[in-house]
Amino acid sequence: MAINVKRNEAVKYHSHWVAYLHEVARTGSIRGAAKALNVAPSAVSRRLRDIEALVGVRMFERVPRGLRLTAGGIVVAEHVKQVLS
């Protein structure tokens, strides 16, 4: 799966990607991520929608007890790790 992001757009969102994606994946919930990031849950939800629109991949799916990374989300998370390395 290729990630379709223009470099200048990725740089603009880069710092937010890491924090928001990491916290949602770690906590498995928007509310948990919001608490860890000290922001409103609506801000986390909005940022996730923005990131998904930017990369063109649905990264999380709702499950009975929160959120889980999709296959595309795993690819994006791995890509972000590689970029940061």
C-alpha positions as CSV (number, residue, x, y, z in Angstrom):
1,M,0.0,0.0,0.0
2,A,1.5,3.3,-1.1
3,I,1.0,6.5,1.0
4,N,0.0,9.3,-1.3
5,V,1.1,12.5,0.6
6,K,2.9,15.5,-0.9
7,R,6.1,16.2,1.0
8,N,5.2,19.8,1.9
9,E,1.8,18.7,3.2
10,A,3.4,15.9,5.3
11,V,5.9,18.3,6.8
12,K,3.1,20.7,7.8
13,Y,1.2,18.0,9.7
14,H,4.2,15.9,10.7
15,S,4.4,16.9,14.4
16,H,0.7,16.4,15.0
17,W,0.7,13.1,13.2
18,V,3.1,11.5,15.6
19,A,1.4,12.6,18.8
20,Y,-2.2,12.0,17.7
21,L,-1.6,8.7,15.9
22,H,0.6,7.4,18.7
23,E,-1.8,8.3,21.5
24,V,-4.9,6.9,19.8
25,A,-3.1,3.7,18.8
26,R,-1.7,3.4,22.3
27,T,-4.8,4.1,24.3
28,G,-7.3,2.7,21.8
29,S,-9.6,5.6,22.3
30,I,-10.1,9.2,21.3
31,R,-11.0,10.1,24.9
32,G,-7.8,8.5,26.3
33,A,-5.7,10.2,23.6
34,A,-7.3,13.5,24.3
35,K,-6.6,13.2,28.0
36,A,-2.9,12.2,27.3
37,L,-2.5,15.2,24.9
38,N,-4.4,17.6,27.1
39,V,-6.9,18.5,24.3
40,A,-10.6,18.1,23.8
41,P,-11.8,14.7,22.3
42,S,-13.3,16.6,19.4
43,A,-9.9,18.0,18.5
44,V,-8.5,14.5,18.4
45,S,-11.4,13.2,16.3
46,R,-11.1,16.2,13.9
47,R,-7.3,15.7,13.5
48,L,-7.8,12.0,12.7
49,R,-10.3,12.9,10.0
50,D,-7.8,15.5,8.6
51,I,-4.9,13.0,8.6
52,E,-7.1,10.2,7.0
53,A,-8.2,12.7,4.3
54,L,-4.6,13.8,3.7
55,V,-3.2,10.3,3.3
56,G,-6.3,8.8,1.7
57,V,-6.4,5.9,4.1
58,R,-8.8,5.0,6.8
59,M,-6.5,4.4,9.7
60,F,-8.8,3.4,12.6
61,E,-11.9,1.3,12.9
62,R,-14.4,1.4,15.7
63,V,-14.6,-1.7,17.8
64,P,-16.9,-2.3,20.8
65,R,-14.2,-1.0,23.3
66,G,-12.7,1.8,21.3
67,L,-10.5,2.1,18.2
68,R,-8.1,-0.2,16.5
69,L,-5.6,0.4,13.7
70,T,-6.7,-0.8,10.3
71,A,-4.2,-2.5,7.9
72,G,-3.8,1.0,6.3
73,G,-3.3,2.5,9.7
74,I,-0.5,0.1,10.5
75,V,1.2,1.0,7.2
76,V,0.9,4.7,8.0
77,A,2.2,4.2,11.5
78,E,5.2,2.2,10.2
79,H,5.9,4.9,7.6
80,V,5.8,7.6,10.3
81,K,8.3,5.5,12.4
82,Q,10.6,5.2,9.4
83,V,10.5,8.9,8.6
84,L,11.4,9.7,12.3
85,S,14.3,7.2,12.4
